[in-house]
Amino acid sequence: MELPAIGSEWKDRDLRVKRTLRVVRYDPEKRRVRIHCIETDILTWAKPERFNGKSGGYARVEAKRDKR
């Protein structure tokens, strides 16, 4: 399983919440990803399997492109 890149941003796919996450670091011993919720400024842990873009997980936020 490939881990998400540190510093990458993800959106929670759960439609009941509006949450954007930033990957902070990994804990290889416990197989967890440290995430920072941008809206609430809270640090938590997540399973790497949730970073799959599917329902119940997190979808990658695309970088905004400069429109000229």
HUSULHU-V575105 format. One record per residue. N is the residue number from 0. D_FIRST is the distance of its C-alpha to the first C-alpha in Angstrom with 2 decimals. Layout:
N_D_FIRST / N_D_FIRST
This chain:
0_0.00 / 1_3.78 / 2_6.43 / 3_9.60 / 4_12.53 / 5_15.15 / 6_18.16 / 7_16.61 / 8_18.27 / 9_17.17 / 10_19.50 / 11_19.40 / 12_19.75 / 13_22.18 / 14_25.54 / 15_27.48 / 16_26.33 / 17_26.21 / 18_23.62 / 19_22.05 / 20_19.47 / 21_18.78 / 22_15.87 / 23_17.83 / 24_15.85 / 25_13.21 / 26_14.16 / 27_12.11 / 28_14.58 / 29_14.16 / 30_10.45 / 31_11.95 / 32_12.42 / 33_16.16 / 34_17.50 / 35_21.06 / 36_22.78 / 37_25.14 / 38_27.71 / 39_28.25 / 40_27.40 / 41_25.50 / 42_22.60 / 43_20.20 / 44_16.81 / 45_13.98 / 46_10.92 / 47_7.65 / 48_7.58 / 49_10.89 / 50_10.06 / 51_10.22 / 52_13.94 / 53_15.13 / 54_17.90 / 55_17.27 / 56_14.63 / 57_14.95 / 58_15.87 / 59_15.97 / 60_19.59 / 61_21.04 / 62_23.25 / 63_26.90 / 64_28.85 / 65_32.43 / 66_34.78 / 67_37.83
